[in-house]
Amino acid sequence: MPLYGKGHTAAVTDDNPYFETLAALDAWADKNPHKQTVLGYKPRSSTGTPSKSPGKLLVCHDYKGGYKEKPSALAYTFNFWPYCETFIYFAHHRVTIPPSGWSTAAHRQGVRMLGTLIFEGSGEPDCLRLLVGRLPQAQTGPARSAPNAPLPVSPYYARLLANVAHLRGFDGYLLNVECPLRGGIEQTRALSAWITLLEKELKRVVGDHAQVVWYDSVILDGQLRWQDRLNSLNLPFFIPSSSFFTNYTWPPENPSRTAQYFRALNPSHLTCPSPKVLSDIFVGIDVWGRGQHGGGGLACYKSLEHIHPEGLSTALFGHAWTWETMEEKPGFTWEKWWDHERTLWVGPSDPSAVANVAVPAWPEKQKPCTTGHGGFKPVGAFFDILPPPNPAQLTFYTSFSPGVGRAWFVNGGKVLQTENGWTDVDKNCSLGNLLWPSPTLTWEDTDRADPVPKATSIVCMDDAWIGGSSLKLSLKVAGSDAEDAFFRCFWIPFQSLSLTPKKPYTVTLVFKTSSSHTVDFDLGLSAKRLDGSPSSGYDNIEITPLNHLSGDLSGGWTKLSIDVVVPSDLHPNTDVLVATGLVIGFATEDPTIPLDLTLLLGSLTVYPSLPSTYTSTPHPKLLWANFEKTKTPAPPSGGVHIMSMRRSSNTKKLVGDLIWGIGEHIDAATAITVAGPDDPNPAWTFAPTSPVLMYFNVYVLAHDNVGADALKPEDAVFVGTTGLKGREERFVVDPAGLPPNVQSAGTRTVRFYVQGVTERGDVLPWEDCVFVDVPV
């Protein structure tokens, strides 16, 4: 997360991020753990829009053992959620739990987040324990011995693992059994039955969207033999699971063989516990190219060209290859990685340079493929760009953040500048799935013959409205001698959304503009249909400007707000795919002179509009704050606290947690008129709820108790945000994250301010925020 200072302790990250054994999981469960605050999953809605890809994309994140995100450095983040439907956080621990920020980022864009349950190496005893459950310490056994009794199956770990997913806010597991099962068919049959229990418990506790993905590993007799396809040897594990993930070392004919085998199966075998379809089979691709057809890396398209035509889905493993293969090279920068990552997923920044992308040579140990693969294609070319959940189900908000930054901004003002940057995947959000990385412009006047402006979009970390970045849109407009060129107007879409017909939505954009010459701008926030509607543009979408929510902001930023209502002429019972964006009109004195225009996009928010029948609207408000000191254990006999050796005594007292309470307040009362006892109109009506608080900014101010009532929150120093730890109403106070004056010997009292930021990106006014004074 964005934090003041560097060298922060592990206390700022998730508690118990993983478990090395099932016994460790038991010990954690015995402590009655709390539920973390993670944004809940909401599914994407169907819009009836034709798909170019019958298969789905699962992304499996294997990056140096996991948990490498740091609050005081730039690290790998994932930014291609619109192509993806399921994301697995993978590591080689017995139970790998996705960090809370990763789960929130995935859910924000309608993607399931799964953890990993893995047995490898010496994991066979734990795999047996998984089936029989946690055994008591007492002397116990069956009431009567039975010869050749089958291996029992306990629901204990199925329930416990489902509860872990519920408490930590993720949506299921990848099951990876990569050790032989010496119990043979008896044990594999029991394992298959246990998978049914896990799927049942996950759907009961987490929800119907929960998933269990079986990885192609052991076969029905317990041997560890990867099949690189679905067949009769691993079918018994696929049937009780949600989906199947094949190994990577498959020959080019295997995707076709898998599809043929699936179509030949008796459908009655594929209906329990949930119906199976061809796209539930995910063919593995190792981006590292270990035995992968075509060699992986920028040659992944060669494998996809065998998977895609069969209607199968794809499981992309180890995509952080782009970072790991570059970070040790001389001159490595985040920007160089960003370009490399972009090339893998969507191609180079200059589309005309696709032919120049260097594709790895064909692996020497592989037979040449008879299929002509042709030149480079990015991974995204094989999949649809999917919209996030309907804003009626989950408010759409983006500050155009990739989850990293070098500074932190609040309402256009920079409150933090770091030395090496920061990473907080909790802040990762859409970069505008129709805007980045390749904007598409069209003239509003379809008869205009001039070429449309050339547009590029990049992440800008030097200026932002809120958070760590904005999206910089650069436009190059050619000069024109057309008679009507003095005023030109074009449409640029930003983000695709699924909207419910006849339901009003409020759309708000914060931006700023600049140009190389004097220009009169006429900018309008708008929306157009993307569902193939024969009606022209957006003339059948009701758009109402909201002038009371629009206007100039600090730092040269501007806010525009509109209400949008989509008609129900074509799809009365399904959502409609819509693009939000800007209609940009501009007038120049001499249109023959080329023009450079720049837009910085600070935030985009879409949420359901409230009916006008409500007389009052609740607003979130922080009610109180407190500081809980961390208890320092007594030093050993003759010993000294390490903390005391490193820090002054008053710094030691500032180790602990800030906590706070949240409520809401309503608008000030206006004149109330009641016509009499029989007046059918209520004296007042409240909107059902206030916006949810998304995260909190924390500031600190040292003072000496003299004139404390005159202290101003604007004078406090920003020290961080919540997010990385997965606790909404708690902030770890780490001595490494406090400014020097707070830790000086003369400081008597430290005041912490807590400032809320809503799910719509609105920063609460200081009147709705709180402070707590901490004596030092």
PyMOL commands that set and color helices and strands:
alter all, ss='L'
color gray80, all
select helices_A, chain A and resi 10-12+22-29+81-83+100-108+124-132+156-168+184-205+235-238+254-264+267-270+278-280+293-295+297-310+321-324+334-346+351-356+379-382+425-427+547-549+554-556+642-646+649-652+708-710+713-715+735-737+740-743+766-768
alter helices_A, ss='H'
color red, helices_A
select strands_A, chain A and resi 18-19+57-62+86-90+95-96+112-120+172-178+211-215+243-245+281-286+313-317+396-398+404-410+413-423+442-443+454-460+470-477+487-499+505-515+520-529+542-545+551-552+558-565+576-587+595-608+619-629+656-665+693-703+717-721+730-733+749-758+770-775
alter strands_A, ss='S'
color yellow, strands_A
deselect
rebuild
show_as cartoon
